[in-house]
Amino acid sequence: MKPINFLLGLFLLLLGTVFFMNSIGYCSWALLRLSPLIGPFLLILLGIGLLWKERIPKGIAFGLVLLFVGVTVAFYLINPQFSPVQKAETHLLVNFDAYPELSAGKLKLKYGAGELTLGATSEHWVEGRFRGLPAVPNFTEKNRKLHLNIRPKIHIGRRSRAGQQRSVWKLNLSPQLPWEIELQTGAIKGNLNLTGIPLHQLNLKIGASAMEIRLGGNGQYSLVRIDTGASDLRIFVPVSVGLRVKLDGALTKTNLEASGLFFSNHRFVSENYESAAERIDLELNLAVSRLEIIRIPVPVHGATGPVI
């Protein structure tokens, strides 16, 4: 067998092995880091072939093929770095006992694609459950304020396989603290039930998403800012809440006028905005989106529960 034919055939066999291992869940991209080691081996084989007067005996060629393919498969099996990405589940608990003197909370959450749910809990300051991509939480206390940062854990070389999973993150916040919430996400299906959670400010930067947000019982005044692409956005607000909406989105389909809001000073305003005990300002920067404001009856106190 000519060395050049042998090397070409060996390369195709190894490439096919890599693709096969990737198709059954094993990560292949990190194998590229071994390229500086594989190249010299191929040159050595070429040199050996030339020493054999440009012909490699079939028995030796077959043995080398088995050796290289076997080593490649074994490398995947024994190295946890290449093992299949599992839909692991991680948990987060911030107990009352750990921070007994808290007076406020701030949440910053970064999330990719998948499903995201927020709710309330009376059992802990914070509790969360994360399936798919694991979450990396980091929380500290400063001046009696809980600072909670959550981001997804991405392994180098696993991004393409992990990105195919549908992650499901569920997070509950204690209504005993007033919260500042900042969410930055990709394309998600979201359900944010913030009813009964004191809310100073909510900042959302989301991709093309389907999102439901439930407000009410958030304190005397709350500011909600939403910046999104092509999304389907539904916001539920009790009729007792004074509501004012600033909308920037010429191509956005809305029901603002049909929901009982009148237009004044570049904003849509509810009739009870000035007199209401609870007020919410919505500042919306939307692309080609669908926006629906739904005015609902006053929720029963304590009806909101955890989403976990």
KEKE-3310 file (N, C-alpha, C; in steps of 0.2 Angstrom, whole numbers, plus 5000, padded with zeros to 4 digits):
npx = (5004:5003:5011:5005:4992:4988:4989:4979:4968:4968:4966:4953:4946:4949:4943:4929:4927:4928:4917:4907:4907:4904:4891:4884:4884:4896:4909:4918:4925:4935:4945:4953:4963:4973:4979:4992:5000:4995:4999:5014:5014:5008:5017:5028:5024:5023:5036:5041:5034:5041:5054:5051:5052:5042:5031:5019:5017:5003:4998:5004:4999:4985:4986:4990:4980:4969:4975:4976:4962:4957:4964:4959:4945:4946:4952:4941:4932:4939:4942:4935:4932:4927:4916:4898:4886:4876:4859:4860:4855:4855:4855:4849:4850:4847:4847:4837:4844:4857:4859:4853:4849:4845:4839:4836:4837:4846:4846:4855:4854:4860:4856:4854:4846:4830:4819:4812:4808:4801:4796:4788:4794:4791:4800:4813:4827:4831:4827:4832:4831:4839:4839:4847:4859:4870:4869:4879:4880:4883:4883:4883:4883:4881:4880:4868:4861:4857:4867:4865:4871:4869:4874:4875:4884:4897:4905:4921:4923:4911:4900:4892:4886:4879:4871:4861:4852:4837:4836:4830:4826:4821:4817:4815:4810:4811:4797:4799:4809:4813:4816:4828:4829:4838:4838:4846:4844:4843:4834:4820:4807:4797:4791:4787:4781:4779:4770:4766:4779:4789:4795:4808:4814:4814:4823:4824:4832:4830:4830:4822:4807:4795:4785:4778:4773:4768:4762:4759:4755:4768:4773:4773:4779:4785:4797:4798:4808:4809:4818:4818:4819:4811:4797:4784:4774:4766:4758:4752:4742:4735:4719:4718:4730:4739:4744:4757:4763:4777:4781:4792:4792:4789:4784:4777:4763:4750:4738:4735:4726:4714:4715:4710:4719:4724:4731:4744:4755:4765:4764:4755:4742:4734:4718:4717:4730:4736:4730:4731:4736:4746:4758:4765:4777:4780:4793:4796:4805:4804:4805:4800:4786:4774:4763:4754:4743:4736:4723:4719:4708:4710:4723:4721:4727:4742:4740:4750:4762:4777:4787:4793)
npy = (4994:5011:5024:5037:5034:5026:5035:5045:5036:5033:5045:5048:5037:5040:5053:5049:5041:5051:5059:5049:5047:5059:5060:5051:5058:5061:5074:5082:5093:5097:5089:5095:5101:5092:5092:5097:5086:5075:5078:5077:5063:5058:5062:5054:5041:5043:5044:5032:5024:5028:5023:5009:5008:5015:5007:5000:4986:4976:4969:4977:4989:4987:4984:4996:5004:4999:5001:5016:5019:5012:5019:5032:5030:5025:5036:5045:5037:5036:5049:5061:5074:5073:5066:5062:5076:5077:5079:5087:5091:5105:5113:5127:5136:5149:5151:5157:5158:5159:5172:5182:5196:5203:5216:5219:5214:5209:5204:5197:5190:5179:5171:5158:5150:5142:5138:5148:5152:5162:5164:5165:5162:5156:5150:5151:5163:5163:5151:5139:5129:5120:5113:5105:5115:5118:5130:5143:5150:5165:5173:5187:5197:5213:5228:5224:5219:5207:5201:5193:5184:5175:5163:5154:5138:5135:5123:5122:5118:5110:5118:5117:5105:5106:5117:5111:5106:5108:5119:5121:5132:5136:5148:5155:5169:5177:5185:5193:5203:5218:5219:5221:5217:5210:5204:5195:5187:5175:5168:5163:5154:5161:5163:5174:5176:5188:5192:5199:5201:5212:5225:5235:5238:5231:5225:5220:5211:5203:5190:5184:5180:5171:5177:5179:5190:5193:5205:5215:5219:5224:5234:5252:5259:5254:5251:5245:5240:5234:5227:5221:5209:5202:5197:5189:5196:5196:5205:5205:5214:5220:5228:5237:5243:5258:5262:5266:5267:5268:5267:5261:5257:5255:5245:5237:5227:5230:5231:5242:5253:5247:5241:5250:5261:5278:5290:5301:5314:5307:5294:5279:5279:5274:5277:5278:5281:5292:5292:5279:5267:5259:5259:5257:5259:5256:5254:5251:5244:5239:5227:5221:5215:5207:5214:5213:5220:5215:5217:5212:5205:5210:5201:5187:5189:5181:5171:5168:5156:5145:5141:5129)
npz = (5000:4995:5004:5004:5000:5011:5022:5018:5019:5032:5038:5034:5040:5054:5055:5052:5063:5074:5070:5072:5086:5091:5086:5095:5107:5112:5115:5103:5099:5108:5104:5095:5100:5101:5089:5086:5091:5084:5070:5069:5071:5060:5050:5054:5051:5037:5034:5038:5029:5017:5020:5018:5005:4998:5000:5011:5021:5020:5032:5042:5039:5042:5055:5061:5058:5066:5078:5079:5077:5088:5099:5097:5100:5113:5120:5120:5129:5141:5145:5155:5150:5137:5138:5136:5137:5150:5156:5168:5185:5195:5211:5221:5237:5248:5264:5277:5290:5286:5282:5292:5294:5283:5272:5259:5242:5227:5211:5198:5183:5170:5155:5143:5130:5132:5145:5157:5173:5186:5203:5219:5236:5253:5261:5260:5258:5244:5232:5220:5205:5193:5177:5163:5156:5169:5183:5188:5203:5213:5228:5239:5254:5257:5266:5272:5261:5249:5236:5222:5209:5194:5182:5167:5166:5156:5147:5140:5123:5124:5120:5108:5109:5121:5119:5112:5121:5130:5142:5158:5170:5186:5198:5214:5224:5240:5246:5257:5256:5247:5230:5217:5200:5187:5171:5158:5144:5131:5117:5124:5133:5144:5161:5172:5187:5197:5207:5222:5227:5233:5223:5217:5205:5189:5176:5160:5147:5133:5121:5105:5111:5120:5132:5148:5161:5177:5187:5202:5219:5222:5229:5233:5222:5206:5194:5178:5165:5149:5136:5120:5107:5092:5099:5109:5120:5135:5148:5164:5174:5189:5191:5200:5201:5197:5181:5170:5153:5143:5126:5114:5099:5084:5075:5083:5088:5098:5112:5119:5119:5119:5131:5141:5143:5141:5130:5134:5135:5128:5133:5138:5149:5164:5171:5185:5189:5196:5208:5213:5226:5223:5210:5194:5182:5165:5154:5138:5125:5111:5097:5082:5088:5098:5109:5124:5136:5150:5160:5176:5189:5207:5214:5226:5242:5246:5237:5228:5224:5226:5212:5211)
capx = (5000:5007:5010:5000:4985:4987:4988:4973:4963:4968:4963:4946:4944:4949:4937:4923:4927:4926:4910:4902:4907:4900:4884:4881:4884:4903:4911:4923:4929:4941:4951:4957:4969:4978:4982:5000:5003:4993:5003:5020:5014:5007:5024:5033:5021:5025:5043:5042:5032:5046:5059:5049:5052:5035:5025:5018:5014:4995:4997:5006:4994:4979:4987:4991:4973:4966:4979:4974:4955:4956:4966:4954:4939:4948:4953:4934:4929:4942:4943:4928:4931:4924:4910:4892:4883:4870:4855:4861:4851:4858:4850:4852:4847:4850:4843:4836:4849:4863:4859:4847:4848:4844:4834:4835:4840:4847:4847:4857:4854:4861:4853:4854:4840:4827:4813:4814:4802:4802:4790:4790:4794:4791:4804:4820:4828:4831:4828:4832:4832:4841:4840:4850:4865:4871:4869:4884:4877:4887:4880:4887:4879:4884:4876:4862:4858:4859:4868:4865:4873:4868:4875:4876:4891:4898:4912:4925:4922:4904:4895:4888:4881:4875:4867:4856:4848:4833:4837:4824:4828:4816:4820:4810:4813:4807:4793:4801:4814:4812:4821:4830:4830:4841:4838:4848:4843:4843:4827:4817:4800:4798:4785:4789:4776:4781:4765:4767:4786:4791:4800:4810:4816:4815:4826:4824:4835:4828:4830:4816:4805:4788:4786:4772:4775:4763:4764:4754:4758:4775:4775:4770:4781:4790:4799:4799:4811:4810:4821:4817:4818:4804:4794:4777:4775:4760:4759:4746:4743:4728:4715:4719:4737:4740:4749:4759:4767:4781:4782:4796:4792:4784:4781:4774:4756:4748:4731:4735:4720:4709:4715:4708:4724:4723:4737:4745:4762:4769:4763:4748:4741:4727:4714:4719:4737:4738:4726:4732:4741:4752:4759:4770:4779:4783:4797:4796:4809:4802:4806:4794:4784:4767:4762:4747:4743:4730:4721:4715:4705:4715:4724:4720:4734:4745:4739:4756:4766:4783:4786:4797)
capy = (5000:5017:5028:5043:5031:5024:5041:5047:5032:5033:5051:5047:5033:5044:5058:5046:5039:5057:5061:5044:5048:5065:5059:5048:5062:5063:5080:5081:5099:5098:5085:5099:5103:5087:5092:5098:5080:5071:5080:5073:5055:5056:5063:5048:5036:5044:5043:5024:5021:5029:5018:5003:5008:5018:5003:4998:4979:4976:4968:4982:4995:4985:4985:5003:5007:4996:5005:5023:5020:5010:5024:5037:5028:5024:5042:5047:5034:5037:5056:5064:5080:5071:5062:5065:5081:5075:5085:5087:5096:5108:5117:5133:5138:5154:5151:5163:5157:5161:5180:5184:5203:5206:5221:5220:5209:5211:5198:5198:5183:5178:5164:5157:5148:5137:5140:5152:5153:5165:5165:5167:5157:5159:5145:5153:5170:5161:5144:5138:5122:5121:5107:5106:5119:5120:5137:5145:5156:5168:5178:5190:5201:5220:5233:5220:5218:5201:5202:5186:5183:5168:5163:5147:5135:5132:5120:5123:5112:5107:5123:5115:5099:5108:5121:5108:5104:5113:5120:5123:5135:5139:5152:5158:5174:5179:5192:5197:5208:5222:5216:5224:5211:5211:5198:5196:5181:5174:5166:5159:5154:5164:5165:5178:5178:5192:5194:5199:5202:5219:5226:5242:5239:5225:5226:5214:5212:5197:5189:5183:5175:5171:5179:5181:5193:5194:5210:5216:5218:5225:5240:5258:5261:5249:5253:5239:5241:5229:5228:5214:5208:5199:5193:5189:5198:5197:5207:5205:5219:5221:5234:5242:5246:5263:5259:5270:5264:5271:5262:5263:5251:5257:5239:5232:5226:5231:5232:5247:5257:5243:5239:5255:5266:5284:5292:5307:5315:5301:5288:5277:5280:5272:5283:5278:5281:5297:5290:5272:5266:5255:5262:5254:5262:5251:5257:5246:5245:5232:5227:5218:5211:5208:5216:5213:5221:5212:5220:5207:5207:5210:5194:5186:5189:5174:5166:5166:5151:5144:5138:5123)
capz = (5000:4995:5010:5003:5001:5018:5026:5017:5021:5039:5040:5033:5046:5060:5055:5053:5070:5078:5069:5075:5093:5092:5085:5101:5112:5115:5113:5098:5097:5111:5101:5090:5104:5100:5082:5086:5092:5078:5064:5069:5070:5053:5046:5055:5047:5030:5033:5038:5022:5012:5021:5015:4997:4996:5001:5018:5021:5022:5039:5046:5038:5045:5063:5062:5057:5072:5084:5079:5079:5095:5103:5097:5104:5120:5122:5122:5134:5147:5147:5156:5147:5131:5140:5134:5141:5153:5158:5176:5189:5201:5216:5225:5242:5252:5270:5282:5295:5284:5282:5296:5294:5276:5271:5252:5237:5220:5207:5191:5180:5163:5153:5136:5127:5136:5149:5163:5178:5192:5207:5226:5241:5260:5264:5260:5254:5237:5230:5213:5202:5186:5173:5157:5158:5176:5185:5193:5207:5217:5232:5244:5257:5258:5269:5273:5255:5246:5229:5219:5202:5192:5175:5165:5166:5149:5147:5133:5119:5124:5119:5103:5111:5127:5117:5109:5126:5132:5149:5162:5176:5190:5203:5218:5228:5246:5246:5263:5254:5241:5225:5211:5196:5181:5168:5152:5141:5124:5115:5129:5135:5151:5165:5178:5192:5203:5211:5230:5228:5233:5217:5216:5198:5185:5169:5156:5140:5131:5113:5103:5116:5122:5139:5152:5167:5181:5192:5207:5226:5222:5233:5231:5215:5203:5187:5174:5159:5145:5129:5117:5099:5090:5105:5111:5127:5139:5155:5168:5180:5192:5189:5206:5201:5192:5176:5164:5149:5138:5121:5109:5095:5078:5072:5088:5088:5105:5114:5124:5120:5121:5138:5145:5144:5137:5128:5136:5135:5125:5137:5139:5156:5167:5174:5192:5190:5201:5214:5216:5231:5220:5204:5190:5176:5160:5149:5133:5119:5107:5089:5078:5093:5100:5116:5126:5143:5152:5167:5180:5196:5212:5217:5233:5246:5248:5232:5224:5228:5223:5205:5211)
cpx = (5004:5006:5005:4993:4983:4985:4981:4967:4962:4965:4956:4943:4943:4943:4930:4922:4925:4919:4905:4902:4903:4893:4880:4882:4891:4906:4917:4928:4935:4947:4955:4963:4975:4981:4989:5003:5001:4998:5009:5020:5012:5013:5028:5030:5023:5032:5045:5040:5038:5052:5057:5048:5045:5030:5025:5014:5007:4994:4999:5001:4988:4980:4987:4984:4969:4969:4976:4967:4954:4958:4961:4948:4940:4949:4946:4932:4932:4943:4936:4927:4927:4917:4903:4889:4877:4866:4855:4856:4855:4853:4854:4847:4850:4845:4842:4842:4855:4864:4853:4845:4847:4838:4832:4839:4841:4849:4849:4858:4855:4859:4853:4847:4837:4821:4815:4808:4804:4795:4793:4790:4794:4796:4811:4821:4827:4831:4828:4833:4833:4843:4843:4857:4865:4871:4876:4882:4883:4883:4884:4882:4884:4879:4869:4858:4861:4861:4869:4866:4872:4869:4876:4883:4892:4905:4915:4925:4915:4899:4890:4883:4877:4870:4861:4851:4843:4833:4831:4826:4822:4819:4814:4813:4808:4803:4794:4806:4811:4817:4822:4832:4833:4842:4841:4848:4843:4835:4825:4809:4800:4791:4787:4783:4779:4776:4767:4774:4787:4797:4801:4811:4816:4817:4827:4827:4835:4829:4823:4813:4797:4788:4779:4775:4769:4765:4758:4757:4765:4777:4772:4772:4786:4791:4801:4802:4812:4813:4822:4817:4811:4801:4787:4777:4768:4761:4753:4747:4736:4725:4716:4725:4737:4746:4751:4764:4770:4783:4786:4796:4787:4781:4778:4766:4754:4740:4730:4729:4714:4709:4713:4713:4723:4730:4738:4752:4767:4769:4756:4747:4734:4724:4716:4726:4739:4735:4728:4737:4747:4752:4765:4771:4782:4786:4799:4800:4808:4803:4800:4791:4776:4766:4755:4747:4736:4728:4716:4713:4711:4716:4723:4727:4736:4744:4745:4760:4773:4782:4790:4793)
cpy = (5006:5021:5034:5040:5029:5030:5044:5043:5032:5039:5051:5043:5037:5049:5055:5044:5045:5059:5056:5045:5054:5064:5055:5051:5064:5069:5079:5087:5100:5094:5089:5101:5098:5087:5093:5091:5075:5072:5076:5066:5054:5057:5057:5042:5037:5042:5035:5021:5022:5024:5011:5003:5010:5013:5000:4991:4980:4974:4973:4988:4993:4986:4992:5006:5005:5000:5012:5023:5018:5016:5030:5036:5028:5031:5046:5044:5035:5044:5059:5070:5079:5068:5066:5070:5078:5081:5085:5092:5098:5112:5123:5135:5143:5154:5157:5163:5160:5169:5182:5191:5206:5211:5222:5215:5212:5205:5200:5191:5183:5171:5164:5156:5143:5140:5143:5154:5156:5165:5167:5161:5160:5154:5147:5160:5168:5154:5143:5130:5123:5115:5109:5109:5120:5127:5138:5151:5159:5174:5180:5195:5208:5225:5230:5219:5212:5202:5195:5187:5176:5168:5155:5144:5132:5129:5121:5117:5108:5112:5120:5110:5102:5113:5118:5106:5110:5114:5123:5126:5138:5142:5155:5163:5175:5185:5196:5203:5211:5220:5221:5218:5213:5205:5199:5188:5181:5172:5161:5159:5156:5165:5168:5180:5182:5195:5194:5200:5209:5221:5233:5243:5232:5227:5220:5215:5205:5196:5188:5178:5176:5172:5181:5184:5195:5199:5211:5215:5219:5231:5246:5260:5256:5252:5246:5242:5235:5230:5221:5215:5206:5195:5194:5190:5199:5199:5208:5209:5220:5228:5239:5246:5252:5261:5265:5267:5268:5266:5265:5257:5252:5251:5234:5233:5226:5231:5237:5251:5253:5240:5244:5261:5272:5286:5299:5308:5310:5295:5286:5276:5277:5277:5283:5279:5286:5295:5283:5272:5262:5257:5258:5258:5257:5255:5251:5248:5239:5233:5225:5213:5212:5209:5216:5214:5219:5214:5214:5209:5207:5203:5193:5186:5182:5169:5163:5161:5150:5140:5131:5118)
cpz = (5000:5001:5009:5003:5008:5022:5025:5019:5029:5042:5040:5039:5052:5060:5055:5060:5075:5077:5072:5083:5095:5091:5091:5107:5115:5111:5108:5097:5101:5109:5097:5094:5104:5093:5082:5088:5087:5072:5064:5068:5063:5048:5048:5051:5040:5029:5034:5032:5017:5013:5018:5008:4995:4996:5008:5017:5023:5029:5043:5046:5042:5053:5065:5062:5064:5078:5084:5080:5086:5100:5103:5101:5112:5124:5124:5128:5141:5150:5148:5153:5140:5132:5138:5139:5144:5156:5166:5179:5195:5205:5219:5231:5246:5258:5274:5287:5293:5283:5286:5296:5288:5276:5264:5248:5230:5216:5200:5188:5172:5161:5146:5133:5131:5139:5155:5167:5184:5196:5214:5231:5248:5264:5265:5257:5247:5237:5223:5211:5195:5182:5166:5159:5165:5177:5189:5197:5211:5221:5237:5248:5258:5260:5270:5267:5251:5239:5226:5211:5200:5184:5173:5165:5159:5149:5140:5129:5119:5122:5114:5105:5117:5124:5113:5114:5127:5140:5152:5168:5179:5196:5207:5223:5234:5245:5253:5262:5248:5236:5219:5206:5189:5177:5161:5149:5133:5122:5120:5129:5142:5154:5172:5182:5198:5207:5219:5231:5228:5227:5216:5208:5195:5178:5166:5149:5137:5123:5111:5107:5117:5130:5142:5159:5171:5187:5197:5214:5226:5225:5230:5224:5213:5196:5184:5167:5155:5138:5126:5110:5097:5095:5105:5118:5130:5146:5158:5174:5183:5191:5194:5205:5195:5188:5171:5160:5144:5133:5116:5104:5089:5075:5077:5088:5096:5105:5119:5125:5122:5128:5143:5147:5139:5136:5130:5137:5133:5129:5137:5147:5158:5170:5182:5194:5196:5208:5217:5221:5229:5213:5200:5184:5171:5155:5144:5127:5115:5100:5086:5083:5094:5107:5118:5134:5145:5160:5170:5186:5201:5215:5224:5237:5248:5243:5228:5228:5224:5216:5205:5215)
residu = (MET:LYS:PRO:ILE:ASN:PHE:LEU:LEU:GLY:LEU:PHE:LEU:LEU:LEU:LEU:GLY:THR:VAL:PHE:PHE:MET:ASN:SER:ILE:GLY:TYR:CYS:SER:TRP:ALA:LEU:LEU:ARG:LEU:SER:PRO:LEU:ILE:GLY:PRO:PHE:LEU:LEU:ILE:LEU:LEU:GLY:ILE:GLY:LEU:LEU:TRP:LYS:GLU:ARG:ILE:PRO:LYS:GLY:ILE:ALA:PHE:GLY:LEU:VAL:LEU:LEU:PHE:VAL:GLY:VAL:THR:VAL:ALA:PHE:TYR:LEU:ILE:ASN:PRO:GLN:PHE:SER:PRO:VAL:GLN:LYS:ALA:GLU:THR:HIS:LEU:LEU:VAL:ASN:PHE:ASP:ALA:TYR:PRO:GLU:LEU:SER:ALA:GLY:LYS:LEU:LYS:LEU:LYS:TYR:GLY:ALA:GLY:GLU:LEU:THR:LEU:GLY:ALA:THR:SER:GLU:HIS:TRP:VAL:GLU:GLY:ARG:PHE:ARG:GLY:LEU:PRO:ALA:VAL:PRO:ASN:PHE:THR:GLU:LYS:ASN:ARG:LYS:LEU:HIS:LEU:ASN:ILE:ARG:PRO:LYS:ILE:HIS:ILE:GLY:ARG:ARG:SER:ARG:ALA:GLY:GLN:GLN:ARG:SER:VAL:TRP:LYS:LEU:ASN:LEU:SER:PRO:GLN:LEU:PRO:TRP:GLU:ILE:GLU:LEU:GLN:THR:GLY:ALA:ILE:LYS:GLY:ASN:LEU:ASN:LEU:THR:GLY:ILE:PRO:LEU:HIS:GLN:LEU:ASN:LEU:LYS:ILE:GLY:ALA:SER:ALA:MET:GLU:ILE:ARG:LEU:GLY:GLY:ASN:GLY:GLN:TYR:SER:LEU:VAL:ARG:ILE:ASP:THR:GLY:ALA:SER:ASP:LEU:ARG:ILE:PHE:VAL:PRO:VAL:SER:VAL:GLY:LEU:ARG:VAL:LYS:LEU:ASP:GLY:ALA:LEU:THR:LYS:THR:ASN:LEU:GLU:ALA:SER:GLY:LEU:PHE:PHE:SER:ASN:HIS:ARG:PHE:VAL:SER:GLU:ASN:TYR:GLU:SER:ALA:ALA:GLU:ARG:ILE:ASP:LEU:GLU:LEU:ASN:LEU:ALA:VAL:SER:ARG:LEU:GLU:ILE:ILE:ARG:ILE:PRO:VAL:PRO:VAL:HIS:GLY:ALA:THR:GLY:PRO:VAL:ILE)
# end
